Every structure is written in C-alpha cells, then in structure tokens.
Amino acid sequence: MDYVAGSVIADCLIDAYPQVLEAVYETYKPAREIVGHCIELRVLERFGVYFGFLIDKREKQENIYRERILVKTTDFFRRFISWHIA
C-alpha cells in the first residue's frame, strides 16, 4: 500500500462529519483547515502512529514550521481492522 497524504484522510473525515465545522471558531484560518490540521495531528499522528495502526513519513514544505504528513496502514491494521460499507 502506498503512502497517502494526511490531508486527504482529514478531508474524507470532514466530508463524513461536516457538522464538526460548525463548532470551530475561525480565527486566521478557515474552519476546514483548522479541523484538518487537528485530525492530522491528533487522529493520525498521536493515535494511529502511536498505537501501530499507521506508519508516517514526513516531507518538508515551503513553510518551515509545517511538514506534510504521509501515512500508510500497517500489517496489524490490515489484519485486524476491516471496513464494511453497506
């Protein structure tokens, strides 16, 4: 399985649960960008990578304070977690 940008997964989750955008107070960024960054950091990095569900890879960006996060599932994830869409 190839690496996927964390922002793609974040966008999918936001599209699945759009009501989360209503709870965000927009400051200097749009709500979608704020929530997307939170999903990348908290769900993918802090949960998925920490518990061994995901492997991460980082790419440098023009903004020196931000890296592009790429993730892919581990064998553990593929063996024990299955998605069923009705």
N, C-alpha and C positions, 0 to 999 in steps of 0.2 A: 504494500500500500504506500502511496506517495504522501508527502507532506502536504498539508492544507493550511492556508493562512488562517490564523485565529480570527481575523475579522470576518471571514466567510462564515464560520461557525457562529460567531456572535450575531451576524445579520440574520441567519436562519432562526436563532432563538428569539430575536426581537420580532421577526415576522410571525413566529408562532405565538408570541405573547406580547402583542402591541400595547396592551394596557399598562405595561411597566413604564412606558414613556410618559404617561400622564403623571406619574409620581415623582418625576425628576424636575428639579428646579434648574432651569437653564441659566448658566452664567455666561462665560466667554465662549462656550462651545454649544452646539446643538445637542438636544437630549439624546438623540440616537448615537452620537459619537461618545458621549459620557457613559451611557449604558454599555455600549460595545466595548469600551476600554475596561469597564468593570468586569464584564463577562470574561474577556481575555485574561485578565489578571486573576480574578477570584475563582472562576469555574475551571478554566483550562490549566493555568499555572499552579495555583495554590491547591486545587483539589485533584484534577486529573493527573498531573505530573507527579505530585506528592504521593498519591496512592498507587501509582504504577499503571494507570489506565492509558496514559499518553506519554509519548516521547516528544520533547520540544527541541527546536532548533531556532536560533535567532539570526536575523540578518540586520545589518546596520542600515539606517535610513539617513536622509539628509538632516533630519532633526537629531542632534547629538544626544538628546535626552530620551529618545524613544527608539526602540528596536522593533522590527517586525517579527512577530511570533508565528512560527510554523509548527504544527503538531501532526502527529500520526498515532494511530492506535497501536497498542502493544499486543502481543500474542495473548496475554492474560485477558485483555478487554475483549478480543475477538472470540476467545474460547468461552467466556462466562457471561457475556452480555450480548443479547440479541435484540434486535429491533423488529417489531412486527407492526406493520401498518395495515389497518383494517380497510 
